[in-house]
Amino acid sequence: MRADRTDLVALPALGLAWWAWRRARREPIRRRSARLVRLLVVLPVAVLGVAATSAAHYPEAGQAAAVDGRLLAGRPDDHTGYQPSDGWSISDDAGATWHAPAAGDEIWL
């Protein structure tokens, strides 16, 4: 699961839904009024919630290697192929964190 700040948009919508549900249980609403409320309130909130959802980005590794206890992962680039300066990442802690190669690290690649 990935945390996304735009998911916080759902919190006010949940409060509004709870309020509307409680009110609807007490007072039946006319059919035309319900249709108008759905159109003017629920539809824009639903559209905003769907539009605010971003696609998850999962970086991929096209090549991997272990050199002197360090992990190396090569990411494909559509334009240049595998370039040590921008297409590779190095991990010194078994994959917990990754960083770009330094000038001396490019010899391994």
C-alpha positions in Angstrom: 0.0 0.0 0.0 1.3 3.4 -0.8 0.5 6.6 1.0 -0.9 9.5 -1.1 -1.7 12.9 0.3 -4.6 13.3 -2.2 -6.4 10.5 -0.4 -7.1 13.0 2.4 -9.7 14.5 0.1 -11.9 11.5 1.0 -12.1 12.5 4.7 -14.5 15.4 4.2 -16.5 13.2 1.8 -16.9 10.6 4.4 -18.1 13.1 6.9 -20.6 14.5 4.4 -21.8 10.9 3.6 -22.3 10.1 7.3 -24.3 13.4 7.8 -26.5 12.7 4.7 -27.1 9.1 5.8 -28.2 10.2 9.3 -30.4 12.9 7.9 -32.0 10.5 5.3 -32.9 8.1 8.0 -35.0 10.7 9.8 -36.6 12.5 6.9 -37.5 10.8 3.7 -36.5 12.8 0.7 -38.5 13.4 -2.4 -37.4 11.6 -5.6 -36.6 14.8 -7.6 -34.7 16.3 -4.7 -32.6 13.2 -4.4 -31.7 13.2 -8.1 -30.7 16.9 -7.9 -28.5 16.2 -4.8 -26.8 13.3 -6.6 -26.1 15.5 -9.6 -24.9 18.6 -7.8 -23.1 17.1 -4.8 -22.2 13.5 -5.1 -21.1 13.5 -8.8 -18.5 16.3 -8.5 -17.1 14.8 -5.3 -16.8 11.4 -6.9 -15.1 12.9 -10.0 -12.7 14.8 -7.8 -11.9 11.6 -5.8 -11.2 9.6 -9.0 -9.2 12.4 -10.7 -7.1 12.9 -7.6 -5.9 9.3 -7.5 -2.5 9.0 -9.0 -1.0 5.9 -10.6 1.6 4.1 -8.6 5.1 4.2 -10.0 7.1 1.0 -9.5 10.6 1.4 -10.9 11.9 -1.7 -12.6 15.4 -3.2 -12.9 16.4 -4.6 -16.2 19.8 -5.8 -14.9 21.1 -6.6 -11.5 24.5 -7.5 -10.0 26.3 -7.8 -6.7 29.8 -6.4 -6.6 31.9 -6.4 -3.3 28.8 -6.7 -1.2 26.9 -3.9 -2.9 23.8 -4.3 -5.0 23.6 -2.7 -8.4 20.4 -2.3 -10.4 20.2 -1.1 -14.0 17.1 0.8 -15.0 16.2 0.8 -18.7 16.0 4.1 -20.5 14.0 4.2 -23.8 16.4 6.7 -25.5 19.9 5.7 -24.4 19.8 2.2 -23.1 21.7 1.5 -19.9 23.8 4.5 -19.0 25.9 4.3 -15.8 25.4 8.0 -15.0 21.6 7.9 -15.0 20.4 4.3 -15.4 22.0 2.6 -12.5 21.5 2.6 -8.7 23.7 1.3 -6.0 22.7 0.0 -2.5 25.1 -0.4 0.3 22.5 -1.8 2.8 21.0 -4.8 1.1 18.4 -2.8 -0.9 16.9 -0.7 1.9 18.1 2.5 0.3 19.5 3.3 -3.2 21.7 6.1 -4.6 23.1 7.2 -7.9 26.7 6.0 -8.6 29.5 8.4 -7.8 32.5 9.0 -10.1 34.5 6.1 -8.7 31.5 3.7 -8.8 31.2 3.9 -12.6 34.3 1.7 -13.0 32.2 -1.3 -11.7 29.5 -0.7 -14.2 
